[in-house]
Amino acid sequence: MNIAIRKEQPQDAETIARLTEAAFRDAEHSSHTEHFIVDALRRAGQLSLSLVAEENGVIVGHVALSPVTVSDGATGWYGLGPISVWPERHGQGIGAALMKAALNGLREVDGAGCVLLGDPGYYGRFGFKPHPGLELPGVPAEYFQALALGGAVPTGVVRYHEAFDATE
């Protein structure tokens, strides 16, 4: 497998939308609006980091990072997601490569940390874990996870950009 990770380019947007829709099409705990969320974040100028995984010039995965707010006033925190890989390419290390590149990208900009909503069994291997006192309302605590990149994990309610409410 020869995967290259790079920043998204304007001509990638349509492929990213198709990829993201396909990746979440059969996901049990999905709003099935993830592709709309990425587009809304892009339009709002809130895609802090948008990376694609490419193999032989073909996009096979994507990850988005955007700023989040924390009610305790902590700054420099980002939300990771959605992260998408073509369904037929799952289990090939593409998602892991995107995760590592995304976290390295946050370190390069001195990000304080990252939160995400997802499977603890998968994301735990990257250092993510639930933190008592850091919450995303309406979400089971074990699925809302954080990783501090320097310093402590804040305490409070996390809020994602309103683009996460996009439905079209």
C-alpha positions as CSV (number, residue, x, y, z in Angstrom):
1,M,0.0,0.0,0.0
2,N,1.4,3.3,-1.1
3,I,-0.7,6.0,0.6
4,A,0.2,9.7,0.5
5,I,-1.5,12.2,2.8
6,R,-2.0,15.7,1.6
7,K,-4.1,18.8,2.2
8,E,-7.4,18.9,0.3
9,Q,-7.4,21.0,-2.9
10,P,-10.5,22.7,-4.3
11,Q,-11.0,20.1,-7.0
12,D,-11.2,17.4,-4.3
13,A,-14.5,18.7,-2.8
14,E,-16.9,16.6,-4.9
15,T,-14.9,13.4,-4.4
16,I,-14.7,14.1,-0.6
17,A,-18.5,14.5,-0.5
18,R,-19.1,11.2,-2.3
19,L,-16.5,9.4,-0.2
20,T,-18.0,10.7,3.1
21,E,-21.5,9.8,2.1
22,A,-20.4,6.3,1.2
23,A,-18.4,5.8,4.3
24,F,-21.4,6.6,6.6
25,R,-24.2,5.2,4.4
26,D,-24.5,2.0,6.5
27,A,-23.1,3.4,9.8
28,E,-25.5,2.5,12.6
29,H,-24.8,5.6,14.8
30,S,-24.8,8.1,12.0
31,S,-26.9,11.1,11.2
32,H,-26.1,10.4,7.5
33,T,-25.4,14.1,7.1
34,E,-21.6,13.9,7.4
35,H,-21.0,14.9,3.8
36,F,-23.2,18.0,4.3
37,I,-21.2,18.8,7.5
38,V,-17.9,18.8,5.6
39,D,-19.3,21.1,2.9
40,A,-20.8,23.4,5.5
41,L,-17.5,23.6,7.4
42,R,-15.7,24.4,4.1
43,R,-18.2,27.2,3.2
44,A,-18.0,28.7,6.7
45,G,-14.2,28.7,6.6
46,Q,-14.0,26.4,9.5
47,L,-12.1,23.5,8.1
48,S,-8.9,24.1,10.0
49,L,-7.3,21.0,8.5
50,S,-8.8,18.9,5.7
51,L,-6.6,16.0,4.6
52,V,-7.0,13.3,2.0
53,A,-5.3,10.0,1.7
54,E,-4.4,9.2,-1.9
55,E,-3.2,6.1,-3.6
56,N,-1.9,6.3,-7.1
57,G,-3.7,9.6,-7.6
58,V,-7.0,8.3,-6.3
59,I,-8.6,9.7,-3.1
60,V,-9.2,6.8,-0.7
61,G,-9.8,8.6,2.6
62,H,-10.5,12.0,4.2
63,V,-10.4,13.6,7.6
64,A,-11.7,17.0,8.7
65,L,-10.7,19.0,11.8
66,S,-12.5,22.1,12.9
67,P,-12.3,24.4,16.0
68,V,-14.5,23.7,19.0
69,T,-15.4,25.8,22.0
70,V,-15.3,24.7,25.6
71,S,-17.5,26.3,28.2
72,D,-14.5,26.8,30.6
73,G,-12.9,29.1,28.0
74,A,-10.1,26.7,26.9
75,T,-8.6,27.6,23.6
76,G,-6.8,25.7,20.8
77,W,-9.1,22.7,20.9
78,Y,-10.3,21.0,17.7
79,G,-12.9,18.5,16.8
80,L,-11.8,15.6,14.6
81,G,-14.4,14.3,12.2
82,P,-15.8,13.2,10.1
83,I,-13.1,10.8,9.1
84,S,-14.0,8.6,6.1
85,V,-12.5,5.8,4.1
86,W,-14.2,4.0,1.1
87,P,-16.0,1.0,2.7
88,E,-14.2,-1.5,0.5
89,R,-10.9,-0.1,1.8
90,H,-11.6,-0.5,5.6
91,G,-9.1,-2.3,7.6
92,Q,-6.1,-1.4,5.4
93,G,-4.6,1.3,7.6
94,I,-5.9,4.3,5.7
95,G,-7.9,5.6,8.7
96,A,-4.9,5.2,11.0
97,A,-2.6,7.1,8.6
98,L,-5.2,9.9,8.4
99,M,-5.5,10.0,12.2
100,K,-1.7,10.2,12.7
101,A,-1.4,12.9,10.0
102,A,-4.3,14.9,11.5
103,L,-2.8,14.8,15.0
104,N,0.6,15.8,13.7
105,G,-1.1,18.7,11.9
106,L,-2.6,19.9,15.1
107,R,0.8,19.7,16.9
108,E,2.3,21.8,14.1
109,V,-0.1,24.6,14.8
110,D,0.3,24.2,18.6
111,G,-3.2,22.9,19.0
112,A,-4.0,22.3,22.7
113,G,-6.0,19.1,22.0
114,C,-8.6,17.3,20.1
115,V,-12.0,15.8,20.7
116,L,-14.0,13.3,18.8
117,L,-17.1,11.2,18.8
118,G,-16.5,7.6,18.1
119,D,-15.8,4.0,19.0
120,P,-13.5,3.9,22.1
121,G,-12.1,0.6,21.0
122,Y,-10.8,2.2,17.8
123,Y,-9.8,5.7,18.9
124,G,-8.2,4.6,22.2
125,R,-5.1,3.3,20.3
126,F,-4.4,6.9,19.3
127,G,-4.6,8.1,23.0
128,F,-8.2,9.3,23.0
129,K,-10.3,8.5,26.0
130,P,-13.4,9.9,27.8
131,H,-12.7,12.5,30.4
132,P,-15.1,13.1,33.3
133,G,-16.1,16.7,33.3
134,L,-15.7,17.2,29.5
135,E,-19.0,16.6,27.8
136,L,-20.9,16.8,24.6
137,P,-24.6,17.1,25.5
138,G,-26.8,14.2,24.3
139,V,-23.9,11.9,23.7
140,P,-23.0,8.8,25.8
141,A,-19.9,9.8,27.8
142,E,-17.9,6.8,26.7
143,Y,-18.1,7.8,23.0
144,F,-17.0,11.4,23.5
145,Q,-13.3,11.3,23.8
146,A,-10.4,13.8,24.1
147,L,-6.7,13.9,23.7
148,A,-4.6,16.7,25.1
149,L,-1.6,17.6,23.0
150,G,0.1,19.7,25.7
151,G,-1.4,20.6,29.0
152,A,-4.6,19.4,30.7
153,V,-7.9,18.4,29.3
154,P,-10.4,21.2,29.9
155,T,-13.6,20.8,31.9
156,G,-16.9,21.9,30.5
157,V,-19.4,21.5,27.7
158,V,-17.9,21.2,24.2
159,R,-19.7,22.9,21.3
160,Y,-19.0,22.1,17.6
161,H,-19.5,24.7,14.9
162,E,-23.1,25.2,13.7
163,A,-22.1,23.5,10.4
164,F,-22.5,20.2,12.3
165,D,-26.3,20.9,12.1
166,A,-26.2,20.9,8.3
167,T,-28.8,18.6,6.7
168,E,-28.2,19.5,3.0
